[in-house]
Amino acid sequence: MAKKGRRKHIPQRTCVVCRRIFPKREVNRIVRSPEGEVHYDPTGKAPGRGAYLCNDIACWEKAVTGNFLDRALKTKLTPAQRAALQEELERRKALPGQTSRSG
């Protein structure tokens, strides 16, 4: 008897701004390390509490300027941490093919 083919489980993550669900590989992780540092985690494997953002530039802008990340990471972002995330946002804006969903 042949085994039935089972599809591999794909982890899902929710964007903290737009609340849309994506496969984990398609979202960006912002992490609060055990030492309290907040930074972009390109590998998605850094230790600490994570919050996920989709690739939509509007979501990044709201996350950097609003309190979405404060709430998700259970901390108050410092101006320096916000500035570092703003730099990442500016880098993303310069990349071709970045989306900006209206609405």
N, C-alpha and C positions, 0 to 999 in steps of 0.2 A: 504494500500500500504506500502510495506516495503521500508525503506530508503536504498539507495545504500551505501555499505561499503566504507568509505573513509579512505585512509591510512593517518596516522598521519605524519605531516611534520617533517622531520629530518634535523636539522640545519647542514650545510656544512661549513667546514673551509679549507683554503688552506695553505699548508706548505710554509713558506717564502723562503725556500731554493730550494726544488725540484719542487714547484708549483703544486704538485698533490693535488687533492681534496679528503677530508676524512670526514666522519661523525664527528661532534664536539667531541663526546665522545672518539674518537680514536686518538686525537691529544693532544699535550702538550702545555699549555699556558705559555708564558713568559710575564710578565706584568711590565709596568712602572707605578708606583703609582702616585697619584697627588703630592706627596712630592718629586718625582724624583727618588725613589729607583727602581731598576730593579731586579726582582727575579722570580724564578720558581713558578707558581701558580698551585698546584696540584688539587685544587677544581674547577678551571676555573671560579671562581666567584668574585675574588678580584677586587676592583674598580681600574680603570685606563685603559690605552691604552694597548691592548694585541697584541701579535704576536704568531703565532702557528707553532709548529714543529712536524713533524711526528715522529714515533718511530725508524726511520732509524739512526743508529749511525753516518753514514757519514754526514747526514744533521745536526746533533748536532755539529759535529766537525767543519763543515764549518760555522755554525752559531756563534759558540764561537770564532773562529779565524778570520772570515771575518767581513764584515760590513752589513750583512743581517739584524741583529737585530737593528743596529744603524738606518738603513733606515726605517724599519717597525715601530719602536717605536718612531721615530723622536727625537732621542737624541744621544749623544755620550756616549757609555758605558765606565765607569772608569775601571782601571785595577782591582780594588777590585770586581766590579760587574762581570767582565769577569772571575775572579778567582772563584767566587761563582758558576757561571754557569759551569765552568770547573769541579768543584767538583761534580756537579749533573751529568755531562757527565761521569765522572769516575765511579760514583755509578751505572749508567745505563750500562756501559760496563761490570761491574761485575755481572749483573743479567743474569740468563740463558734465552735463547730464544730471545735475542735482535738481530735485523736484521742489516745487513750491505749490502745494495744494491750496486752492482758495476755498474759503468757507469755514 
